[in-house]
Amino acid sequence: MFTIGELAKLTGLAVGTIRFYESKGILSATGRDNNNNRYYDDDIRAWAKFIVYLRETGMSINDIKDYKALLAQGDQTIPQRIEILNTQKAKVYQQIKAKQEQIRALDHKIERYQAGSTKHV
C-alpha cells in the first residue's frame, strides 16, 4: 500500500495532479487508513502510470474517463478499447513524423550556417 506522496514519487505525478485526477473520476484511492488518509495499491499505481503515458500522448482527461468507463464494463469492451488505443497510437505516430520534419529543418539550417550561408530564411 502507498500513501499519496509515495504514489506521486512512483508515478512522477504531483500530489495535486493525483487529487485532480481523483476529482475527475479517472483515478481513485484504494481506501483510507485509520487517520482517513488515502492509500493506493499496485493496481492503482499501474493505472496511474498508464494515465501518465496516455496524457503524454495527448489524450484528454475526458477520453481517459471514457476509456476507464469501458474498463469498468469488462472484457466485452476490449474491441472498443483497442480502437481507442490504436487511434491514440496513430496520433503519436503523426507527432513523431512532425518532430522528424522539424529535426530535418533544423539540420538543414545548421548545415547552411556551417557552410557559411548568412541568409536568415
C-alpha positions as CSV (number, residue, x, y, z in Angstrom):
1,M,0.0,0.0,0.0
2,F,1.2,3.5,-0.8
3,T,0.4,7.0,0.5
4,I,-0.5,9.7,-1.9
5,G,3.1,11.0,-1.6
6,E,4.6,7.6,-2.3
7,L,2.3,7.2,-5.3
8,A,3.4,10.6,-6.5
9,K,7.1,9.6,-6.4
10,L,6.4,6.2,-8.0
11,T,4.5,7.7,-10.9
12,G,6.1,11.1,-11.4
13,L,2.7,12.8,-10.8
14,A,2.4,15.7,-8.4
15,V,0.1,15.1,-5.4
16,G,-2.1,17.9,-6.7
17,T,-2.4,16.1,-10.0
18,I,-3.4,12.9,-8.3
19,R,-6.1,14.7,-6.4
20,F,-7.2,16.4,-9.7
21,Y,-7.4,13.1,-11.4
22,E,-9.5,11.8,-8.5
23,S,-11.8,14.7,-8.8
24,K,-12.3,14.0,-12.5
25,G,-13.1,10.3,-11.8
26,I,-10.1,8.8,-13.6
27,L,-8.2,7.8,-10.5
28,S,-9.3,6.7,-7.1
29,A,-7.7,5.7,-3.9
30,T,-7.9,2.0,-2.9
31,G,-9.2,3.2,0.5
32,R,-8.4,5.2,3.6
33,D,-6.4,4.3,6.6
34,N,-7.3,4.9,10.3
35,N,-6.2,8.5,10.0
36,N,-8.5,9.0,7.0
37,N,-5.5,9.3,4.6
38,R,-5.9,7.9,1.1
39,Y,-3.9,4.8,0.3
40,Y,-3.2,3.1,-3.0
41,D,-2.3,-0.4,-4.1
42,D,-0.2,-1.8,-7.0
43,D,-3.2,-1.9,-9.4
44,I,-3.8,1.8,-8.8
45,R,-0.1,2.6,-9.2
46,A,-0.1,0.8,-12.6
47,W,-3.2,2.6,-13.7
48,A,-1.8,6.0,-12.6
49,K,1.4,5.2,-14.6
50,F,-0.7,4.3,-17.6
51,I,-2.6,7.6,-17.2
52,V,0.7,9.4,-17.4
53,Y,1.5,7.6,-20.7
54,L,-1.9,8.4,-22.1
55,R,-1.6,12.1,-21.1
56,E,1.9,12.2,-22.6
57,T,0.4,11.1,-25.9
58,G,-2.0,14.0,-25.8
59,M,-5.1,12.1,-24.7
60,S,-7.7,14.3,-23.0
61,I,-9.0,13.8,-19.5
62,N,-12.5,13.2,-20.9
63,D,-11.1,10.5,-23.3
64,I,-9.3,8.8,-20.4
65,K,-12.5,8.9,-18.4
66,D,-14.4,7.3,-21.3
67,Y,-11.6,4.6,-21.6
68,K,-11.9,4.0,-17.8
69,A,-15.6,3.6,-18.1
70,L,-15.1,0.9,-20.8
71,L,-12.6,-0.9,-18.4
72,A,-15.3,-1.0,-15.7
73,Q,-17.7,-2.6,-18.1
74,G,-15.5,-5.7,-18.5
75,D,-13.9,-7.7,-21.3
76,Q,-16.8,-7.2,-23.7
77,T,-15.4,-3.7,-24.3
78,I,-12.0,-4.9,-25.3
79,P,-12.6,-4.1,-29.0
80,Q,-13.6,-0.5,-28.2
81,R,-10.6,-0.1,-26.0
82,I,-8.3,-1.4,-28.7
83,E,-9.8,1.0,-31.2
84,I,-9.2,3.9,-28.7
85,L,-5.6,2.9,-28.2
86,N,-5.0,2.4,-31.9
87,T,-6.4,5.9,-32.6
88,Q,-4.1,7.3,-29.9
89,K,-1.2,5.4,-31.3
90,A,-1.8,6.8,-34.8
91,K,-1.8,10.3,-33.3
92,V,1.6,9.6,-31.6
93,Y,3.0,8.4,-35.0
94,Q,1.8,11.7,-36.5
95,Q,3.6,13.6,-33.7
96,I,6.8,11.6,-34.4
97,K,6.5,12.4,-38.1
98,A,6.1,16.1,-37.3
99,K,9.1,16.0,-35.0
100,Q,11.2,14.3,-37.6
101,E,10.3,17.0,-40.1
102,Q,11.3,19.6,-37.5
103,I,14.6,17.9,-37.0
104,R,15.3,17.9,-40.7
105,A,14.5,21.6,-40.9
106,L,16.9,22.3,-38.1
107,D,19.6,20.1,-39.6
108,H,19.2,21.9,-42.9
109,K,19.6,25.3,-41.2
110,I,22.6,24.1,-39.3
111,E,24.2,22.8,-42.4
112,R,23.7,26.1,-44.2
113,Y,25.2,28.0,-41.4
114,Q,28.2,25.7,-41.2
115,A,28.7,26.1,-45.0
116,G,28.9,29.8,-44.5
117,S,25.5,31.0,-45.5
118,T,24.3,34.2,-43.8
119,K,20.8,34.0,-45.2
120,H,18.2,34.2,-42.4
121,V,15.5,32.3,-44.3
